[in-house]
Amino acid sequence: MKTITITNQKGGVAKTTTTWHLGVGLNKKGHKVLLIDLDPQSNLSFTAGVDLLNIKYTLYEVFKGEATAKEAIIHLSEGLDILVGGLDLSAADRTFTQLAREKMLSKALKNLEADYDYCVIDTPPSLSVMNENALTYTDYVIIPIQADIYALQGIKQLRGFIEDIKENTNPKLQVLGILITRVASQTNLHNLLYPEFERAAATLNTTIFNSYIRSTVTVGEAALERTNLFDYQASATAAQDYANFVDELISKL
């Protein structure tokens, strides 16, 4: 099982949208995919159509030892499953204080790895213990950055966080690339900022994906309908962009 984490401590950069469409896109190509929603807000789970009020077990109970990951799995469709973190994870930094707390996710998923081709992880907009768990477990990191000058803020801090993880808990961790999102096609801002994004990628020892995601209202519409762009409106620019991104990622791997 290849594991991919979508992370950036800055909010509003399309982490959840990217996680969702990467997972669905891989699944539509015939792969078995496990989605992990580590954000206590559970936006990924909501968009996936999960009934958040009637979940028997979340990853919180799994981390507490009250359930297994297999018991907490929610089946979305053929070959596409999800594990919900749950609102209780908002206090994870205070709740989980034991030694090796950064390996809770690794231990929880160990017995599931043979069941899936890919695991795609959504993370909260912070550098918390949940992000630490995701990066300790994952093979690859993808960093979505909005086509905005303010999006470059925090890259230095994120780089330090990733370097600490590589040094202390996960030496195999690789930043697969930066994905530029929410590109407004009517402006030239994307082109103007591209050299800055290249410099940011260089500091992370990675590159920028050739694919980028254009801004479109259909992203929000699909989320409201609790579906994905491929099924909601395959002709939408963002749907085509995410399809290209999935293909490019597969080629990189």
Contacts in CASP RR format, 6 or more apart in sequence:
PFRMAT RR
TARGET T0000
AUTHOR 0000-0000-0000
METHOD contacts of the structure
MODEL  1
MKTITITNQKGGVAKTTTTWHLGVGLNKKGHKVLLIDLDPQSNLSFTAGV
DLLNIKYTLYEVFKGEATAKEAIIHLSEGLDILVGGLDLSAADRTFTQLA
REKMLSKALKNLEADYDYCVIDTPPSLSVMNENALTYTDYVIIPIQADIY
ALQGIKQLRGFIEDIKENTNPKLQVLGILITRVASQTNLHNLLYPEFERA
AATLNTTIFNSYIRSTVTVGEAALERTNLFDYQASATAAQDYANFVDELI
SKL
1 34 0 8 1.000
1 112 0 8 1.000
1 113 0 8 1.000
1 114 0 8 1.000
1 115 0 8 1.000
1 116 0 8 1.000
1 117 0 8 1.000
1 118 0 8 1.000
1 119 0 8 1.000
2 117 0 8 1.000
2 118 0 8 1.000
2 119 0 8 1.000
2 139 0 8 1.000
2 140 0 8 1.000
2 253 0 8 1.000
3 118 0 8 1.000
3 119 0 8 1.000
3 120 0 8 1.000
3 121 0 8 1.000
3 137 0 8 1.000
3 138 0 8 1.000
3 139 0 8 1.000
3 140 0 8 1.000
4 22 0 8 1.000
4 118 0 8 1.000
4 119 0 8 1.000
4 120 0 8 1.000
4 121 0 8 1.000
4 138 0 8 1.000
4 139 0 8 1.000
4 140 0 8 1.000
4 141 0 8 1.000
4 142 0 8 1.000
4 176 0 8 1.000
4 249 0 8 1.000
5 120 0 8 1.000
5 121 0 8 1.000
5 123 0 8 1.000
5 134 0 8 1.000
5 135 0 8 1.000
5 137 0 8 1.000
5 138 0 8 1.000
5 140 0 8 1.000
5 141 0 8 1.000
5 142 0 8 1.000
6 15 0 8 1.000
6 18 0 8 1.000
6 19 0 8 1.000
6 22 0 8 1.000
6 120 0 8 1.000
6 121 0 8 1.000
6 122 0 8 1.000
6 123 0 8 1.000
6 141 0 8 1.000
6 142 0 8 1.000
6 143 0 8 1.000
6 144 0 8 1.000
7 15 0 8 1.000
7 123 0 8 1.000
7 131 0 8 1.000
7 134 0 8 1.000
7 135 0 8 1.000
7 141 0 8 1.000
7 142 0 8 1.000
7 143 0 8 1.000
7 158 0 8 1.000
8 15 0 8 1.000
8 125 0 8 1.000
8 143 0 8 1.000
8 144 0 8 1.000
8 145 0 8 1.000
8 158 0 8 1.000
9 125 0 8 1.000
9 126 0 8 1.000
9 127 0 8 1.000
9 131 0 8 1.000
9 154 0 8 1.000
9 157 0 8 1.000
9 158 0 8 1.000
9 161 0 8 1.000
10 125 0 8 1.000
10 146 0 8 1.000
10 150 0 8 1.000
10 151 0 8 1.000
10 153 0 8 1.000
10 154 0 8 1.000
11 125 0 8 1.000
12 125 0 8 1.000
12 146 0 8 1.000
13 144 0 8 1.000
13 145 0 8 1.000
13 146 0 8 1.000
13 151 0 8 1.000
13 181 0 8 1.000
13 182 0 8 1.000
14 144 0 8 1.000
14 146 0 8 1.000
14 181 0 8 1.000
14 182 0 8 1.000
14 213 0 8 1.000
14 219 0 8 1.000
15 122 0 8 1.000
15 123 0 8 1.000
15 125 0 8 1.000
15 144 0 8 1.000
16 39 0 8 1.000
16 43 0 8 1.000
16 44 0 8 1.000
16 47 0 8 1.000
16 122 0 8 1.000
17 181 0 8 1.000
17 213 0 8 1.000
17 219 0 8 1.000
17 223 0 8 1.000
18 142 0 8 1.000
18 144 0 8 1.000
18 179 0 8 1.000
18 181 0 8 1.000
18 213 0 8 1.000
18 242 0 8 1.000
18 245 0 8 1.000
19 35 0 8 1.000
19 44 0 8 1.000
19 120 0 8 1.000
19 121 0 8 1.000
19 122 0 8 1.000
20 35 0 8 1.000
20 44 0 8 1.000
20 47 0 8 1.000
20 48 0 8 1.000
20 122 0 8 1.000
20 228 0 8 1.000
21 228 0 8 1.000
21 229 0 8 1.000
21 230 0 8 1.000
21 242 0 8 1.000
21 245 0 8 1.000
21 246 0 8 1.000
22 120 0 8 1.000
22 142 0 8 1.000
22 242 0 8 1.000
22 245 0 8 1.000
22 246 0 8 1.000
22 249 0 8 1.000
23 33 0 8 1.000
23 35 0 8 1.000
23 80 0 8 1.000
23 118 0 8 1.000
23 120 0 8 1.000
24 33 0 8 1.000
24 80 0 8 1.000
24 228 0 8 1.000
24 230 0 8 1.000
25 228 0 8 1.000
25 230 0 8 1.000
25 242 0 8 1.000
25 243 0 8 1.000
25 246 0 8 1.000
26 33 0 8 1.000
26 117 0 8 1.000
26 118 0 8 1.000
26 120 0 8 1.000
26 246 0 8 1.000
26 250 0 8 1.000
27 33 0 8 1.000
27 77 0 8 1.000
27 79 0 8 1.000
27 80 0 8 1.000
28 230 0 8 1.000
29 246 0 8 1.000
29 250 0 8 1.000
30 79 0 8 1.000
31 79 0 8 1.000
31 117 0 8 1.000
31 118 0 8 1.000
32 79 0 8 1.000
32 80 0 8 1.000
32 115 0 8 1.000
32 116 0 8 1.000
32 117 0 8 1.000
32 118 0 8 1.000
33 79 0 8 1.000
33 80 0 8 1.000
33 81 0 8 1.000
33 116 0 8 1.000
33 117 0 8 1.000
33 118 0 8 1.000
33 119 0 8 1.000
33 120 0 8 1.000
34 73 0 8 1.000
34 81 0 8 1.000
34 82 0 8 1.000
34 83 0 8 1.000
34 109 0 8 1.000
34 112 0 8 1.000
34 115 0 8 1.000
34 116 0 8 1.000
34 118 0 8 1.000
34 119 0 8 1.000
34 120 0 8 1.000
35 44 0 8 1.000
35 48 0 8 1.000
35 76 0 8 1.000
35 80 0 8 1.000
35 81 0 8 1.000
35 82 0 8 1.000
35 83 0 8 1.000
35 119 0 8 1.000
35 120 0 8 1.000
35 121 0 8 1.000
35 122 0 8 1.000
36 59 0 8 1.000
36 82 0 8 1.000
36 83 0 8 1.000
36 85 0 8 1.000
36 105 0 8 1.000
36 109 0 8 1.000
36 119 0 8 1.000
36 120 0 8 1.000
36 121 0 8 1.000
36 122 0 8 1.000
36 134 0 8 1.000
37 43 0 8 1.000
37 44 0 8 1.000
37 45 0 8 1.000
37 82 0 8 1.000
37 83 0 8 1.000
37 84 0 8 1.000
37 85 0 8 1.000
37 86 0 8 1.000
37 122 0 8 1.000
38 59 0 8 1.000
38 85 0 8 1.000
38 89 0 8 1.000
38 105 0 8 1.000
38 121 0 8 1.000
38 122 0 8 1.000
38 123 0 8 1.000
38 124 0 8 1.000
38 130 0 8 1.000
38 131 0 8 1.000
38 133 0 8 1.000
38 134 0 8 1.000
39 85 0 8 1.000
39 122 0 8 1.000
39 123 0 8 1.000
39 124 0 8 1.000
39 125 0 8 1.000
39 130 0 8 1.000
40 85 0 8 1.000
40 86 0 8 1.000
40 87 0 8 1.000
40 88 0 8 1.000
40 89 0 8 1.000
40 90 0 8 1.000
40 92 0 8 1.000
40 124 0 8 1.000
41 87 0 8 1.000
41 124 0 8 1.000
42 50 0 8 1.000
42 52 0 8 1.000
42 84 0 8 1.000
42 85 0 8 1.000
42 86 0 8 1.000
42 87 0 8 1.000
43 122 0 8 1.000
44 82 0 8 1.000
44 122 0 8 1.000
45 52 0 8 1.000
45 74 0 8 1.000
45 82 0 8 1.000
45 84 0 8 1.000
45 85 0 8 1.000
45 86 0 8 1.000
46 52 0 8 1.000
46 226 0 8 1.000
47 223 0 8 1.000
47 226 0 8 1.000
48 76 0 8 1.000
48 82 0 8 1.000
48 226 0 8 1.000
49 76 0 8 1.000
49 226 0 8 1.000
50 74 0 8 1.000
50 76 0 8 1.000
50 82 0 8 1.000
50 84 0 8 1.000
52 84 0 8 1.000
52 86 0 8 1.000
55 74 0 8 1.000
55 84 0 8 1.000
55 86 0 8 1.000
56 67 0 8 1.000
56 71 0 8 1.000
56 72 0 8 1.000
57 66 0 8 1.000
57 67 0 8 1.000
57 71 0 8 1.000
57 72 0 8 1.000
58 72 0 8 1.000
58 83 0 8 1.000
58 84 0 8 1.000
58 85 0 8 1.000
58 86 0 8 1.000
58 88 0 8 1.000
58 89 0 8 1.000
59 69 0 8 1.000
59 72 0 8 1.000
59 83 0 8 1.000
59 84 0 8 1.000
59 85 0 8 1.000
59 86 0 8 1.000
59 89 0 8 1.000
59 105 0 8 1.000
59 108 0 8 1.000
60 85 0 8 1.000
60 86 0 8 1.000
60 88 0 8 1.000
60 89 0 8 1.000
60 92 0 8 1.000
61 67 0 8 1.000
61 72 0 8 1.000
62 68 0 8 1.000
62 69 0 8 1.000
62 71 0 8 1.000
62 72 0 8 1.000
62 83 0 8 1.000
62 108 0 8 1.000
63 92 0 8 1.000
63 96 0 8 1.000
63 104 0 8 1.000
63 105 0 8 1.000
63 108 0 8 1.000
68 108 0 8 1.000
68 111 0 8 1.000
69 83 0 8 1.000
69 108 0 8 1.000
69 109 0 8 1.000
69 111 0 8 1.000
69 112 0 8 1.000
70 111 0 8 1.000
70 112 0 8 1.000
72 83 0 8 1.000
72 84 0 8 1.000
73 81 0 8 1.000
73 82 0 8 1.000
73 83 0 8 1.000
73 112 0 8 1.000
74 81 0 8 1.000
74 82 0 8 1.000
74 83 0 8 1.000
74 84 0 8 1.000
75 81 0 8 1.000
76 82 0 8 1.000
81 116 0 8 1.000
88 95 0 8 1.000
89 130 0 8 1.000
92 128 0 8 1.000
92 129 0 8 1.000
92 130 0 8 1.000
93 128 0 8 1.000
93 129 0 8 1.000
96 104 0 8 1.000
96 129 0 8 1.000
101 129 0 8 1.000
101 133 0 8 1.000
102 129 0 8 1.000
102 132 0 8 1.000
102 133 0 8 1.000
102 136 0 8 1.000
102 169 0 8 1.000
103 133 0 8 1.000
103 136 0 8 1.000
103 137 0 8 1.000
103 169 0 8 1.000
104 133 0 8 1.000
105 133 0 8 1.000
105 134 0 8 1.000
105 136 0 8 1.000
105 137 0 8 1.000
106 133 0 8 1.000
106 136 0 8 1.000
106 137 0 8 1.000
109 119 0 8 1.000
109 137 0 8 1.000
113 119 0 8 1.000
121 134 0 8 1.000
121 137 0 8 1.000
121 138 0 8 1.000
123 130 0 8 1.000
123 131 0 8 1.000
123 134 0 8 1.000
124 130 0 8 1.000
124 131 0 8 1.000
127 157 0 8 1.000
127 158 0 8 1.000
127 161 0 8 1.000
131 161 0 8 1.000
132 165 0 8 1.000
132 169 0 8 1.000
135 141 0 8 1.000
135 161 0 8 1.000
135 162 0 8 1.000
135 165 0 8 1.000
135 169 0 8 1.000
135 170 0 8 1.000
135 173 0 8 1.000
136 165 0 8 1.000
136 169 0 8 1.000
136 170 0 8 1.000
137 170 0 8 1.000
138 170 0 8 1.000
138 173 0 8 1.000
139 172 0 8 1.000
139 173 0 8 1.000
139 174 0 8 1.000
140 173 0 8 1.000
140 174 0 8 1.000
140 175 0 8 1.000
140 176 0 8 1.000
140 253 0 8 1.000
141 162 0 8 1.000
141 173 0 8 1.000
141 174 0 8 1.000
141 175 0 8 1.000
141 176 0 8 1.000
141 177 0 8 1.000
142 175 0 8 1.000
142 176 0 8 1.000
142 177 0 8 1.000
142 178 0 8 1.000
142 179 0 8 1.000
142 249 0 8 1.000
143 158 0 8 1.000
143 175 0 8 1.000
143 177 0 8 1.000
143 178 0 8 1.000
143 179 0 8 1.000
143 204 0 8 1.000
144 178 0 8 1.000
144 179 0 8 1.000
144 180 0 8 1.000
144 181 0 8 1.000
144 213 0 8 1.000
145 151 0 8 1.000
145 152 0 8 1.000
145 155 0 8 1.000
145 178 0 8 1.000
145 179 0 8 1.000
145 180 0 8 1.000
145 181 0 8 1.000
145 197 0 8 1.000
145 200 0 8 1.000
146 180 0 8 1.000
146 181 0 8 1.000
146 182 0 8 1.000
147 180 0 8 1.000
147 181 0 8 1.000
147 182 0 8 1.000
147 183 0 8 1.000
147 184 0 8 1.000
147 189 0 8 1.000
147 190 0 8 1.000
147 193 0 8 1.000
147 212 0 8 1.000
148 182 0 8 1.000
148 189 0 8 1.000
148 193 0 8 1.000
149 193 0 8 1.000
149 196 0 8 1.000
152 196 0 8 1.000
152 197 0 8 1.000
152 200 0 8 1.000
155 200 0 8 1.000
155 203 0 8 1.000
155 204 0 8 1.000
156 203 0 8 1.000
158 204 0 8 1.000
159 203 0 8 1.000
159 204 0 8 1.000
162 173 0 8 1.000
162 175 0 8 1.000
162 204 0 8 1.000
165 173 0 8 1.000
166 173 0 8 1.000
175 204 0 8 1.000
175 205 0 8 1.000
175 206 0 8 1.000
176 206 0 8 1.000
176 249 0 8 1.000
176 252 0 8 1.000
176 253 0 8 1.000
177 201 0 8 1.000
177 204 0 8 1.000
177 206 0 8 1.000
177 207 0 8 1.000
177 208 0 8 1.000
177 209 0 8 1.000
178 197 0 8 1.000
178 200 0 8 1.000
178 201 0 8 1.000
178 204 0 8 1.000
178 206 0 8 1.000
178 207 0 8 1.000
178 208 0 8 1.000
178 209 0 8 1.000
179 208 0 8 1.000
179 209 0 8 1.000
179 211 0 8 1.000
179 212 0 8 1.000
179 213 0 8 1.000
179 245 0 8 1.000
180 190 0 8 1.000
180 197 0 8 1.000
180 208 0 8 1.000
180 209 0 8 1.000
180 212 0 8 1.000
180 213 0 8 1.000
181 212 0 8 1.000
181 213 0 8 1.000
182 213 0 8 1.000
182 214 0 8 1.000
182 215 0 8 1.000
183 190 0 8 1.000
183 212 0 8 1.000
183 213 0 8 1.000
183 214 0 8 1.000
183 215 0 8 1.000
184 190 0 8 1.000
184 214 0 8 1.000
184 215 0 8 1.000
185 214 0 8 1.000
185 215 0 8 1.000
185 237 0 8 1.000
190 212 0 8 1.000
194 208 0 8 1.000
197 208 0 8 1.000
198 208 0 8 1.000
201 207 0 8 1.000
201 208 0 8 1.000
209 245 0 8 1.000
209 248 0 8 1.000
209 249 0 8 1.000
210 248 0 8 1.000
211 241 0 8 1.000
211 244 0 8 1.000
211 245 0 8 1.000
211 247 0 8 1.000
211 248 0 8 1.000
212 241 0 8 1.000
213 238 0 8 1.000
213 241 0 8 1.000
213 242 0 8 1.000
213 245 0 8 1.000
214 237 0 8 1.000
214 238 0 8 1.000
214 241 0 8 1.000
215 238 0 8 1.000
216 236 0 8 1.000
216 237 0 8 1.000
216 238 0 8 1.000
218 229 0 8 1.000
218 232 0 8 1.000
218 233 0 8 1.000
218 236 0 8 1.000
218 238 0 8 1.000
218 239 0 8 1.000
219 229 0 8 1.000
219 236 0 8 1.000
219 238 0 8 1.000
221 232 0 8 1.000
221 233 0 8 1.000
222 228 0 8 1.000
222 229 0 8 1.000
222 232 0 8 1.000
222 233 0 8 1.000
225 232 0 8 1.000
229 236 0 8 1.000
229 238 0 8 1.000
229 239 0 8 1.000
229 242 0 8 1.000
230 239 0 8 1.000
230 242 0 8 1.000
230 243 0 8 1.000
232 239 0 8 1.000
233 239 0 8 1.000
234 240 0 8 1.000
END
